[in-house]
Amino acid sequence: MSVNFGRAALGGFVGTLVMTAMMYMVAPMMGLRMDIAAMLGSMLGGSWTAGMVLHFVNGTLIFPAIYAYALTGWLPGSPAIKGTISGIALWLIAQVVVMPMMGTGLFSSAMGGMMAAMGSFVGHLLYGSLLGAIAGAPEARVAHA
């Protein structure tokens, strides 16, 4: 299965929007403070805006490119399942590698523990599902007169 990068980028953008909305609107209702822009920005001189830009570049360009060019050929299942598996893989990498590097501990232990890790899991699950579903949706055929 080949995936059009433009469709993958659109799926990544939509997934990033949904994930970001959850992080800033739903997580606080659960008593969690999940601010990926602030965390990424801390590595970029403390700029929240730069962190948000990096978050969207990763979600819209970098991760969809990896999905389209490296993962779809060997992941099992439908496009939505392929995307969901890639989202789970991103979550695992984030929790085991990225979060400890940012000082929040393994599985977000210093940021709210299991509740934060599960909130992140749901966000990555939605991100991957949307990425896969949009990237792999059948293309519309245009009738020529």
C-alpha positions as CSV (number, residue, x, y, z in Angstrom):
1,M,0.0,0.0,0.0
2,S,1.4,3.4,-0.9
3,V,0.3,6.5,0.8
4,N,0.2,10.0,-0.7
5,F,2.3,12.2,1.5
6,G,-0.1,15.2,1.1
7,R,-2.9,13.1,2.5
8,A,-0.7,11.8,5.3
9,A,0.3,15.4,6.1
10,L,-3.4,16.4,6.2
11,G,-4.1,13.5,8.5
12,G,-1.2,14.4,10.7
13,F,-2.4,18.0,10.8
14,V,-6.0,17.0,11.8
15,G,-4.6,14.5,14.3
16,T,-2.3,17.2,15.8
17,L,-5.2,19.6,16.1
18,V,-7.4,17.1,17.9
19,M,-4.5,16.0,20.2
20,T,-3.7,19.6,21.0
21,A,-7.3,20.5,21.8
22,M,-7.5,17.5,24.2
23,M,-4.2,18.5,25.8
24,Y,-5.3,22.1,26.5
25,M,-9.1,21.7,27.0
26,V,-9.8,18.1,28.2
27,A,-6.7,17.4,30.3
28,P,-7.3,20.4,32.7
29,M,-10.8,19.1,33.4
30,M,-9.1,15.9,34.6
31,G,-6.7,17.8,36.8
32,L,-3.8,17.4,34.5
33,R,-1.5,20.1,33.1
34,M,-0.1,18.8,29.8
35,D,1.7,21.6,27.9
36,I,3.8,20.1,25.1
37,A,4.5,23.5,23.7
38,A,6.1,24.6,27.0
39,M,8.1,21.4,27.2
40,L,9.4,21.6,23.7
41,G,9.9,25.3,24.0
42,S,12.1,24.8,27.0
43,M,14.6,23.1,24.6
44,L,14.3,26.0,22.2
45,G,15.2,28.9,24.5
46,G,12.0,29.0,26.5
47,S,9.6,30.1,23.7
48,W,6.1,28.6,24.0
49,T,5.4,29.7,20.4
50,A,8.5,27.9,19.1
51,G,7.5,24.8,21.0
52,M,4.0,24.9,19.5
53,V,5.5,25.3,16.0
54,L,7.8,22.3,16.6
55,H,4.8,20.3,17.9
56,F,2.9,21.0,14.7
57,V,5.9,20.4,12.4
58,N,6.4,17.0,14.1
59,G,2.7,16.1,13.9
60,T,2.1,17.4,10.4
61,L,5.3,16.7,8.5
62,I,7.9,14.5,10.3
63,F,5.7,11.8,11.8
64,P,3.4,11.5,8.6
65,A,6.5,11.2,6.4
66,I,7.8,8.3,8.6
67,Y,4.3,6.8,8.4
68,A,3.9,7.2,4.7
69,Y,7.4,6.3,3.5
70,A,8.6,3.8,6.2
71,L,5.7,2.2,8.1
72,T,2.6,1.6,5.9
73,G,4.3,-1.1,3.8
74,W,4.8,-3.4,6.7
75,L,2.2,-2.5,9.3
76,P,-0.8,-4.9,9.4
77,G,-4.5,-4.0,9.0
78,S,-6.6,-1.3,7.4
79,P,-5.3,2.3,7.1
80,A,-6.9,3.3,10.4
81,I,-5.4,0.3,12.2
82,K,-1.9,1.0,10.6
83,G,-2.2,4.6,11.9
84,T,-3.4,3.5,15.3
85,I,-0.4,1.2,15.6
86,S,1.9,4.0,14.6
87,G,0.3,6.3,17.2
88,I,0.8,3.7,19.9
89,A,4.5,3.4,18.9
90,L,4.8,7.2,19.1
91,W,3.3,7.2,22.5
92,L,5.7,4.5,23.7
93,I,8.7,6.4,22.4
94,A,7.4,9.6,24.0
95,Q,6.9,7.9,27.4
96,V,10.1,5.9,27.5
97,V,12.6,8.2,25.7
98,V,11.3,11.8,25.3
99,M,9.5,12.4,28.6
100,P,12.5,11.3,30.7
101,M,14.8,13.5,28.6
102,M,12.5,16.4,29.4
103,G,12.6,15.7,33.1
104,T,9.1,14.4,33.5
105,G,10.2,10.8,34.2
106,L,9.4,7.4,32.7
107,F,5.7,7.3,31.8
108,S,5.2,10.9,32.9
109,S,5.8,9.9,36.6
110,A,6.7,13.5,37.5
111,M,3.8,15.0,35.6
112,G,0.8,13.2,37.0
113,G,1.9,9.6,36.8
114,M,-0.4,7.0,35.2
115,M,-3.2,9.5,34.7
116,A,-0.9,11.7,32.6
117,A,0.5,8.7,30.7
118,M,-3.1,7.4,29.9
119,G,-4.1,10.9,28.8
120,S,-1.1,11.0,26.5
121,F,-2.0,7.5,25.3
122,V,-5.5,8.5,24.3
123,G,-4.2,11.6,22.5
124,H,-1.6,9.5,20.5
125,L,-4.3,6.9,19.8
126,L,-6.5,9.5,18.3
127,Y,-3.6,11.1,16.4
128,G,-2.6,7.9,14.8
129,S,-6.1,6.8,14.0
130,L,-6.9,10.1,12.2
131,L,-3.5,10.0,10.4
132,G,-4.1,6.5,9.1
133,A,-7.8,7.0,8.2
134,I,-7.2,10.2,6.3
135,A,-4.0,9.1,4.7
136,G,-5.6,5.8,3.5
137,A,-9.0,7.0,2.6
138,P,-10.1,6.2,-1.0
139,E,-9.4,9.0,-3.4
140,A,-12.4,10.6,-5.0
141,R,-12.6,10.0,-8.8
142,V,-13.5,12.9,-10.9
143,A,-15.7,12.2,-13.9
144,H,-14.5,13.9,-17.1
145,A,-17.1,15.2,-19.6
